[in-house]
Structure formats: C-alpha cells, structure tokens
Amino acid sequence: MGAKYELEVREVGRPVKVPDEVKERLKGLSPKFVSKMRREVVDCPVLGREVPFLQCYFCPNFVRRVKGVVHCRGLPLQQ
C-alpha cells in the first residue's frame, strides 16, 4: 500500500521531547543522527497534532522520508 499523506518536515529551534517508548528504540542509531532528528517535527494527520520526527519514524504508518517530505499511510493506530 502506498502513501496517503505527504508531510513536510520542519526544523524547530530546540530539541523536542521524545516519548519513552521511542527512546528505547534509539539506542542502535547514530548519536549524530538522533541529535539532528530531535530538532524536527511533522504535523501528524493520524494523531491530529504536531509530533517529533523520531516518533513518526518509528510509527507503523511511516513509509519513507525523501528530501524533507515524510510519506505516511494514514491508517488508524491501535492504542
């Protein structure tokens, strides 16, 4: 299934707080990658609010990121 939404990644001034369940998954990634990505946010159409890119990156709806645009499936998330 392809992407339903294309979301622009925006950079913010200071690092954004990342949920604890996402922090556990960050341990295998490069610290330089993580520090850069903590300053980026997207407007999530599924949750209806602004979320850190790292949370979006580990979402089951995440398809890919190309040139500052995130492709999202847009399916409902199970709690």
C-alpha positions, 0 to 999 in steps of 0.5 A: 500500500502506498502513501496517503499523506505527504508531510513536510518536515520542519526544523524547530529551534530546540530539541523536542521531547521524545516519548519513552517508548521511542527512546528505547528504540534509539539506542542502535542509531547514530548519536549524530543522527538522533541529535539532528532528528530531535530538532524536527517535527511533522504535523501528524494527520493520524494523531491530529497534532504536531509530533517529533520526527523520531516518533513518526519514524518509528510509527507503523504508518511511516513509509519513507522520508525523501528530501524533507517530505515524510510519506505516511499511510494514514491508517488508524493506530491501535492504542 
